[in-house]
């Protein structure tokens, strides 16, 4: 069973990259160098995705924490005890136009 092949046009840019990588990985064939480069790029992209997801999680946590502070401040301004009010009561009391159909 033969492996599928990928054709790569050898432009001057491709030749420069292969030349650089051949000097770095002298024992590997061009095909192995290309496989290695693709694998490294894949790993790098996966790490970037993980980093972005972590930054989003951190931002979400920060927003929730700050939102809670603001909500508590609004309740205290209205004379309400944040520990004794539900989220729905908060919406109903603080946001007078918040209605459920």
C-alpha positions, 0 to 999 in steps of 0.5 A: 500500500503506497502512501499518499503524496503531496506535491510541492512546487520548488520556488526560490522561497521553498528552496531557501527554507529547505536549504536552511533546514538541511543545514540544521538537520543534516541527517534527514532527507528533504521529505523527512525535513518537510514532515518535521517542519509540518509537525513543528508548525502543528504543535506551535499552532496547538500551543497558540490555541491553548494559550488563547483559550487560557487567556479567554478563561482568565478574562472571563474569570476577571469579568465575572469577579468585577461584575459581581463587585458592581452588582453588589455595589448596586444592591447596597446602593438600593439598600439590599443585602447581596447575601439574601437576594437571588440573581432573578430578584437582582434583575427584577429590582435593579433592572426595572425594565427586565421582564419575562414573558 
